[in-house]
Amino acid sequence: MRTLHVGLRVTDLARSLAFYTAIGYEVVGSVPETSIGHLTMLKLPDDEFVTVELVHDGNPVDRGTDVSHFVVQVESMADMLDVLADHGIEPVAPGQESDDGLKTTFNRRPGRSPDRTRPVARRPHRRHHRRRLARGRGMRMGRTPLRLYMSMSVDGYITGPDDRPGQELGRDGGRLFNWLDDRMSEGINGQVYAEAVSTGAVISGRRTFELAKRWHGDHHDGVPIHVLTHNIDPADEPPGSAKFYTDVNACAAEAREAAGDRAVLVHGAGAAQALLAAGQLDELELHLVPVLLGDGRRLFEPTGLGHVELELVRRLEGRNATHLRYRIVHREGKQP
């Protein structure tokens, strides 16, 4: 006999998901509409089955109406507290140690009443390198992720044919963005959009930057915009928070520093290919739209990089798009 999962009612789904993914959980699926609300299923990488189910119906969760707490055993208490601190989550009660050496600390889970807590526990005398806590293969702990966000057709196009000023999405390319009609909703599409505009910096290719009319200097919330380009004209001063770069690694480093503990949003095929070639791109968030465009601009043309492994870490079914998040598995020696 064993518990398959714990159902938890939450007030703020996006913040709750940020907490669980920060400590290593993966989203494995969701059911947008049920009699009890929107369901999101999570598990740890080594779990065989779903172990946590978040239930969100848009109503505030009152004290005493959700599960009291759950316990997660970790390899290193100190390292896990460092990970949580990196995401702005601090213990809300002093750590405790039982007679048999079991150490416990309490941390507040976002989306709950302010005086409710969750313990995180470990067995003593097991010291592990912090890198062991990294979620998935090929990505170092502490590295702010550079995450590409792109809408794409099933046949791999991110615009229709003839994308140009005045027809920025190409012919019929607007079909790839119908899912954004739900960007302010409580559903999956709203969640994914909210995540994108919660990023702490932007990296864009020059072509995307210009077709977007330079976002008038503000992509979202005034975060820095880092634009990769082949040449910089000293007389061309980009607007607002934008800055031009010719060095891919310098661009990635400054974007990570600017973003702090938030992800960096990457826009455009050119920027994605350059960052991937430099070993700087960490994740792909692809909004897969059920359409075959037949022609247009592809996300990844032949790059000469050879075989690149991807690890699916999340799949969310939204209206007009399936949102797929992949982690790039960097080969040993390829990631800076």
C-alpha positions in Angstrom: 0.0 0.0 0.0 1.3 3.4 -0.8 0.0 7.0 -1.4 -0.1 7.8 -5.1 -0.5 11.5 -4.8 -1.7 14.4 -2.5 -4.3 16.8 -3.8 -3.7 20.4 -2.8 -6.1 23.3 -3.4 -4.2 26.4 -4.3 -5.2 30.1 -4.7 -2.4 31.1 -7.1 -1.6 28.4 -9.6 1.4 30.2 -11.3 3.2 30.9 -8.0 2.5 27.4 -6.7 3.9 25.9 -9.9 7.0 28.1 -9.6 7.6 26.7 -6.1 7.2 23.0 -7.0 9.4 23.2 -10.1 12.0 25.1 -8.1 12.4 22.2 -5.7 12.5 19.6 -8.6 9.0 18.6 -9.4 8.0 18.2 -13.1 4.5 18.9 -14.6 3.4 15.8 -16.4 -0.1 16.8 -17.4 -3.2 18.8 -16.7 -7.0 18.6 -17.0 -8.3 22.1 -17.6 -12.0 21.7 -16.6 -13.3 19.3 -14.0 -16.1 19.5 -11.4 -13.6 20.5 -8.8 -11.5 22.9 -10.9 -8.3 22.9 -13.0 -6.0 19.9 -12.2 -2.2 20.0 -12.7 -0.3 16.8 -12.0 3.3 16.7 -10.8 6.0 14.2 -9.9 9.7 14.0 -9.0 12.0 12.7 -11.8 12.4 9.3 -10.0 8.7 8.9 -9.1 6.9 6.2 -11.1 3.5 7.9 -10.7 2.1 11.4 -10.1 2.6 12.3 -6.5 1.1 15.8 -6.2 -2.0 17.2 -7.8 -2.7 20.9 -7.7 -6.4 21.9 -7.8 -7.3 25.5 -8.8 -10.8 26.8 -9.2 -10.1 30.5 -9.1 -11.4 31.0 -5.6 -9.2 31.8 -2.6 -8.3 28.8 -0.4 -9.5 29.3 3.2 -7.5 28.0 6.1 -8.3 24.4 6.8 -9.8 23.6 3.4 -6.6 22.0 1.8 -4.1 19.4 2.9 -2.2 20.4 6.1 1.3 19.5 4.9 3.5 17.0 3.2 7.1 15.9 3.7 9.9 15.7 1.1 13.2 13.9 1.9 16.2 15.6 0.4 19.9 14.6 0.1 21.2 17.8 1.7 19.2 20.1 3.9 21.7 23.0 3.5 21.8 22.7 -0.3 18.0 22.5 -0.7 17.6 25.6 1.5 20.1 27.4 -0.8 18.0 26.4 -3.8 14.8 27.7 -2.2 16.6 30.9 -1.1 17.6 31.4 -4.8 13.9 31.5 -5.6 13.0 33.9 -2.7 11.6 31.2 -0.4 12.9 31.4 3.2 12.2 29.1 6.2 9.3 30.3 8.4 10.2 28.3 11.5 13.5 27.2 13.0 14.9 23.8 12.0 14.4 20.9 14.3 16.3 17.6 14.9 14.7 14.5 16.3 16.3 11.9 18.6 17.1 9.7 15.6 18.9 12.5 13.8 16.1 13.4 11.3 16.3 17.1 10.5 13.2 19.1 9.5 12.6 22.7 8.5 9.4 24.4 7.5 8.9 26.4 4.4 5.8 28.3 3.2 4.3 27.1 -0.1 3.1 30.0 -2.3 -0.7 30.1 -2.9 -1.6 29.3 0.7 -2.9 31.1 3.8 0.2 32.9 5.2 0.4 30.9 8.5 0.4 27.4 6.9 3.7 25.6 6.2 5.4 22.6 4.7 8.4 20.6 6.1 11.4 19.5 4.1 13.4 16.7 5.7 16.6 14.7 5.2 18.4 11.9 6.8 21.8 12.9 8.5 25.3 11.9 7.5 24.8 12.0 3.8 26.8 14.8 2.2 26.3 15.3 -1.5 27.6 17.8 -4.0 25.0 20.5 -4.7 25.1 19.6 -8.4 23.2 16.4 -7.5 20.1 18.5 -6.9 20.0 19.8 -10.5 16.8 19.0 -12.2 17.5 16.8 -15.2 20.7 16.0 -17.1 23.2 18.4 -18.5 22.3 21.6 -16.7 24.3 23.0 -13.8 22.6 24.1 -10.5 22.6 27.9 -10.1 22.6 28.8 -13.8 19.8 31.1 -14.7 18.0 29.3 -17.6 17.8 30.9 -21.1 14.5 29.7 -22.3 13.3 30.1 -25.9 9.6 30.9 -26.2 8.2 30.3 -29.8 4.9 29.4 -31.4 5.4 26.8 -34.1 3.4 24.8 -36.6 3.5 21.0 -36.6 5.7 21.1 -39.7 8.2 23.4 -37.9 7.4 26.9 -39.2 7.4 29.9 -36.9 6.1 32.3 -39.5 4.2 32.0 -42.8 6.0 32.8 -46.0 7.2 36.3 -46.9 7.6 37.7 -43.4 8.6 41.3 -43.7 7.8 44.8 -42.3 4.0 45.2 -42.6 3.6 41.4 -42.8 5.6 40.5 -39.8 4.1 37.0 -39.3 4.1 36.1 -43.0 1.1 35.0 -44.9 -1.4 33.2 -42.6 1.2 33.2 -39.8 -1.2 34.8 -37.4 -2.7 31.3 -37.0 0.2 30.5 -34.8 -0.8 33.0 -32.2 -4.6 32.4 -31.8 -3.8 30.8 -28.4 -2.9 34.2 -27.2 -6.6 35.2 -27.3 -6.7 33.4 -23.9 -3.6 35.1 -22.5 -5.5 36.8 -19.7 -7.5 33.7 -18.8 -7.2 31.4 -15.8 -6.5 28.4 -18.0 -3.3 26.8 -19.4 -2.8 29.5 -22.0 -3.0 32.2 -19.4 -0.6 30.4 -17.2 2.0 30.0 -19.9 1.7 33.6 -21.0 2.0 34.8 -17.4 5.2 32.7 -17.0 6.7 34.3 -20.2 6.0 37.9 -19.0 7.4 37.0 -15.5 10.9 36.5 -17.0 13.7 38.9 -15.9 15.4 39.7 -19.2 15.0 39.2 -22.9 17.4 38.1 -25.6 16.4 38.7 -29.2 17.9 38.4 -32.6 18.3 41.6 -34.6 15.7 40.7 -37.3 13.0 39.8 -34.7 13.8 43.0 -32.8 13.3 45.2 -35.9 10.2 43.3 -37.1 8.7 43.9 -33.7 9.4 47.7 -34.1 12.0 47.3 -31.3 9.1 46.8 -28.9 9.4 50.6 -28.5 12.1 49.9 -25.9 9.9 47.8 -23.5 9.1 44.1 -24.1 7.5 43.7 -20.7 7.8 45.4 -17.3 10.9 47.3 -18.4 13.2 44.3 -18.2 16.5 44.6 -20.2 16.4 43.6 -23.8 19.7 42.1 -25.2 19.8 42.1 -29.0 22.2 39.9 -30.9 23.5 41.4 -34.1 26.3 41.0 -36.5 27.3 44.7 -36.5 26.8 47.7 -34.2 26.4 51.2 -35.6 27.6 53.6 -32.9 25.1 56.1 -34.2 22.2 53.7 -33.7 21.0 54.1 -30.1 18.4 51.4 -29.3 15.3 52.6 -27.3 14.5 52.0 -23.7 16.3 49.1 -22.0 17.6 47.6 -25.3 21.3 47.0 -25.9 23.2 45.5 -28.9 25.7 42.7 -28.7 27.9 40.9 -31.1 29.4 38.5 -28.6 27.0 35.6 -27.9 28.6 34.6 -24.6 28.7 38.2 -23.3 25.1 38.7 -24.2 24.0 35.5 -22.4 26.1 36.4 -19.3 24.7 39.9 -18.9 21.1 38.7 -19.5 21.5 36.1 -16.8 22.9 38.7 -14.4 20.1 41.1 -15.2 17.4 38.4 -14.7 18.6 37.3 -11.3 16.6 34.3 -10.1 14.1 34.6 -13.0 14.5 32.9 -16.4 15.6 34.8 -19.5 13.1 34.9 -22.4 14.7 34.2 -25.8 13.0 35.4 -29.0 13.7 34.5 -32.6 15.2 31.7 -34.7 18.5 33.5 -35.2 19.1 34.1 -31.5 18.1 30.6 -30.6 20.5 29.1 -33.2 23.4 31.3 -32.0 22.8 30.5 -28.3 22.5 26.8 -29.0 25.7 26.8 -31.0 27.5 28.5 -28.1 26.1 26.1 -25.5 24.1 28.9 -23.8 20.5 27.9 -24.6 19.0 25.8 -21.8 15.3 25.2 -22.5 12.7 25.3 -25.3 9.2 26.3 -24.6 7.4 25.5 -27.9 3.8 26.4 -28.4 2.8 23.7 -30.9 -0.1 24.7 -33.0 -2.2 22.1 -34.9 -1.7 23.4 -38.4 0.6 22.7 -41.3 1.7 26.0 -42.8 3.6 24.3 -45.7 6.1 27.2 -46.1 7.7 30.0 -44.2 10.6 30.5 -41.7 11.7 27.4 -39.8 12.8 27.5 -36.2 15.9 25.4 -36.7 17.4 25.2 -40.2 20.5 22.9 -40.6 23.0 24.3 -38.2 26.0 21.9 -38.4 25.6 21.2 -34.7 24.8 17.6 -35.3 22.7 15.6 -32.8 21.2 17.5 -29.9 19.2 15.6 -27.2 16.1 17.1 -25.7 14.4 16.1 -22.5 10.7 16.7 -22.2 10.0 18.2 -18.8 6.4 19.5 -19.2 3.4 19.2 -21.5 0.4 21.4 -21.1 -2.7 21.2 -23.3 -4.2 24.6 -24.0 -6.8 25.8 -26.4 -5.3 26.1 -29.9 -1.8 25.0 -28.7 0.1 22.3 -26.9 2.8 23.8 -24.7 6.0 21.7 -24.7 8.9 22.5 -22.5 12.2 20.7 -23.3 15.5 20.8 -21.5 18.6 20.8 -23.7 21.0 18.1 -22.7 24.4 19.6 -23.2 27.2 17.2 -23.9 30.1 17.1 -21.4 32.5 19.9 -22.2 30.1 21.8 -24.4 28.3 23.9 -21.8 30.3 26.9 -20.5 
